[in-house]
Amino acid sequence: MLDQSPDLIRKKREKFGFDFWQLRTPLTQYKIEGKKPYGLDNGCFGGSLPDAWWNQIKEAEIKRPVFVTLPDVVGSASRTLDLFYYFEKITNGLPRALVLQDGINNVSIPFNKIEAVFVGGTDAFKTSPEAFAAAKAARIAGKWVHVGRVNTPNRVQAWLGKADSIDGSGISRYDHMLKAVVDVIIGNTPQKDLFA
């Protein structure tokens, strides 16, 4: 998923021959990209909930996304769960995503109240056994798994086959990063020396 305008996403589809979807955020506030599926992030990474999120929630009631990411606190699964329960009623009827954060092993994931999980957390958490186990549980429960801040081939490789979608600010902005990530996804990577 790319945090880009509908026109730019269409151009990138043509350029890369890949079916990119849109990740909408309150920070960029791009219009919804046509008939394609999209995800909605909350923009809380800086520590506050942007006002634009409320407008995008209203739009999501009309054009439903794959998931609506509820507010979270980076690095704290317990505080993120507190926020989830606070915002739960406000997002009733929408496909809610709980953001997985550091410490998710110490709390219960409310699978009966979500449609997706969004793998957030610190950089160390992103590819930790804790994150992979929580994502695996979500997949078993039939939930969508999205991973944020995926900008490198190594991180893509770590989540290949474990996630349904990814996003990253780097791959949204820089074509060389996007190409490297797409190459891993489609299996177009250079062969390694067998004897290295």
C-alpha positions as CSV (number, residue, x, y, z in Angstrom):
1,M,0.0,0.0,0.0
2,L,1.3,3.4,-0.9
3,D,0.5,6.7,0.8
4,Q,0.2,8.6,-2.5
5,S,-2.4,10.4,-4.6
6,P,-4.7,8.3,-6.9
7,D,-2.9,9.6,-10.0
8,L,0.5,8.7,-8.7
9,I,-0.6,5.3,-7.7
10,R,-2.0,4.6,-11.2
11,K,1.4,5.8,-12.7
12,K,3.3,3.5,-10.4
13,R,1.1,0.6,-11.3
14,E,1.9,1.1,-14.9
15,K,5.6,1.7,-14.3
16,F,6.2,-1.3,-12.1
17,G,3.4,-3.7,-13.4
18,F,2.2,-4.2,-9.9
19,D,-1.2,-3.8,-8.4
20,F,-0.5,-1.2,-5.6
21,W,-3.3,-0.2,-3.2
22,Q,-3.6,3.0,-1.3
23,L,-2.8,3.6,2.4
24,R,-4.7,6.8,3.4
25,T,-3.3,8.8,6.3
26,P,-4.4,12.0,8.1
27,L,-1.0,13.5,7.4
28,T,-1.2,13.5,3.6
29,Q,-5.0,13.4,3.3
30,Y,-5.1,12.1,-0.3
31,K,-8.5,11.4,-1.8
32,I,-9.7,7.8,-2.0
33,E,-8.2,6.0,-4.9
34,G,-11.1,4.9,-7.1
35,K,-12.5,1.4,-6.8
36,K,-9.4,-0.3,-5.5
37,P,-9.2,-1.5,-1.9
38,Y,-7.4,0.8,0.6
39,G,-6.3,0.9,4.2
40,L,-6.7,3.8,6.6
41,D,-3.9,4.6,9.1
42,N,-4.3,6.9,12.1
43,G,-1.2,9.1,11.9
44,C,-0.5,8.7,15.6
45,F,3.2,8.0,15.1
46,G,4.1,11.5,16.4
47,G,2.2,11.0,19.6
48,S,-1.2,12.7,18.9
49,L,-4.3,11.9,16.9
50,P,-4.6,14.3,13.9
51,D,-8.0,16.0,13.5
52,A,-8.1,14.8,9.8
53,W,-8.5,11.2,11.1
54,W,-12.1,12.0,12.1
55,N,-12.9,13.2,8.6
56,Q,-11.4,10.1,7.1
57,I,-13.4,7.9,9.5
58,K,-16.6,9.5,8.1
59,E,-15.4,8.9,4.6
60,A,-14.7,5.2,5.5
61,E,-18.4,4.8,6.5
62,I,-19.2,5.5,2.8
63,K,-16.3,3.8,1.0
64,R,-15.2,1.0,3.3
65,P,-11.5,0.3,3.6
66,V,-9.9,-3.1,4.2
67,F,-9.1,-1.8,7.7
68,V,-9.3,1.3,9.9
69,T,-6.3,1.6,12.2
70,L,-7.3,2.6,15.6
71,P,-5.1,5.0,17.6
72,D,-2.0,3.5,19.2
73,V,1.0,4.3,21.4
74,V,4.3,3.2,19.8
75,G,6.1,0.6,21.9
76,S,3.2,-0.1,24.3
77,A,0.7,-2.9,23.7
78,S,-1.1,-2.2,26.9
79,R,-1.6,1.5,26.3
80,T,-2.6,0.7,22.7
81,L,-5.2,-1.7,23.9
82,D,-6.5,1.0,26.3
83,L,-6.9,3.3,23.3
84,F,-8.5,0.5,21.3
85,Y,-11.3,0.1,23.8
86,Y,-11.8,3.9,24.1
87,F,-12.2,4.3,20.3
88,E,-14.0,1.0,19.8
89,K,-17.6,2.4,19.9
90,I,-16.7,5.4,17.7
91,T,-15.6,3.0,15.0
92,N,-18.5,0.6,15.4
93,G,-19.4,-1.0,12.1
94,L,-16.0,-0.3,10.5
95,P,-13.3,-2.9,9.9
96,R,-11.1,-2.1,12.9
97,A,-7.4,-2.9,13.0
98,L,-5.5,-3.2,16.3
99,V,-1.9,-2.0,16.1
100,L,0.4,-4.7,17.4
101,Q,3.0,-3.1,19.7
102,D,5.9,-4.2,21.8
103,G,4.5,-6.3,24.7
104,I,1.7,-7.9,22.7
105,N,2.5,-11.2,24.3
106,N,1.4,-9.8,27.6
107,V,-2.2,-8.8,26.6
108,S,-5.1,-10.5,24.9
109,I,-5.9,-9.5,21.3
110,P,-9.7,-8.9,21.0
111,F,-10.1,-10.9,17.8
112,N,-13.9,-10.8,18.1
113,K,-13.7,-7.0,17.8
114,I,-11.3,-6.6,14.9
115,E,-10.9,-7.4,11.2
116,A,-7.2,-6.8,11.0
117,V,-4.0,-6.3,12.8
118,F,-1.4,-3.6,11.9
119,V,2.1,-4.5,12.9
120,G,3.6,-1.3,14.4
121,G,6.0,-1.1,17.2
122,T,9.6,-0.3,17.5
123,D,12.1,-1.4,14.9
124,A,13.3,-4.2,17.1
125,F,9.7,-5.4,17.4
126,K,9.0,-5.4,13.7
127,T,10.8,-8.7,13.1
128,S,10.7,-10.2,16.5
129,P,9.3,-13.6,17.4
130,E,6.6,-11.7,19.4
131,A,5.4,-9.9,16.3
132,F,5.5,-13.0,14.1
133,A,3.5,-15.0,16.7
134,A,0.8,-12.4,17.1
135,A,0.5,-12.1,13.3
136,K,0.3,-15.8,13.0
137,A,-2.5,-15.9,15.6
138,A,-4.3,-13.2,13.6
139,R,-4.0,-15.2,10.4
140,I,-5.4,-18.3,12.1
141,A,-8.3,-16.2,13.4
142,G,-9.0,-15.1,9.8
143,K,-7.8,-11.5,10.2
144,W,-6.0,-9.3,7.7
145,V,-2.3,-8.7,8.6
146,H,-0.7,-5.4,7.6
147,V,2.8,-4.4,8.4
148,G,3.9,-0.8,8.5
149,R,7.3,0.8,7.9
150,V,8.4,-1.9,5.4
151,N,11.0,-0.1,3.3
152,T,13.8,-2.6,2.8
153,P,14.1,-5.9,1.0
154,N,15.2,-7.6,4.3
155,R,12.0,-6.5,6.0
156,V,9.9,-7.6,3.1
157,Q,11.6,-11.0,3.1
158,A,10.9,-11.4,6.8
159,W,7.2,-10.9,6.3
160,L,6.8,-12.6,2.9
161,G,3.9,-15.1,3.2
162,K,3.1,-13.9,6.7
163,A,1.4,-10.6,5.9
164,D,-1.4,-9.6,3.5
165,S,-0.2,-6.1,2.9
166,I,2.6,-3.7,3.7
167,D,3.4,0.0,3.6
168,G,6.4,2.3,4.1
169,S,7.1,6.0,3.7
170,G,10.3,5.2,1.8
171,I,8.6,3.0,-0.7
172,S,5.9,5.6,-1.2
173,R,8.4,8.4,-1.9
174,Y,11.4,6.7,-3.6
175,D,11.1,4.5,-6.7
176,H,14.4,2.8,-6.1
177,M,13.2,1.6,-2.7
178,L,9.8,0.6,-4.2
179,K,11.6,-1.4,-7.0
180,A,13.7,-3.2,-4.5
181,V,10.7,-4.2,-2.4
182,V,8.6,-5.2,-5.5
183,D,11.5,-7.3,-6.7
184,V,11.5,-9.3,-3.5
185,I,7.7,-9.8,-3.6
186,I,7.7,-11.1,-7.2
187,G,10.8,-13.1,-6.7
188,N,12.9,-11.1,-9.1
189,T,16.1,-11.1,-7.0
190,P,19.7,-11.8,-8.1
191,Q,20.9,-15.4,-7.5
192,K,23.3,-15.8,-4.7
193,D,26.6,-17.6,-5.1
194,L,26.1,-21.1,-3.8
195,F,29.6,-21.3,-2.4
196,A,29.6,-17.9,-0.7
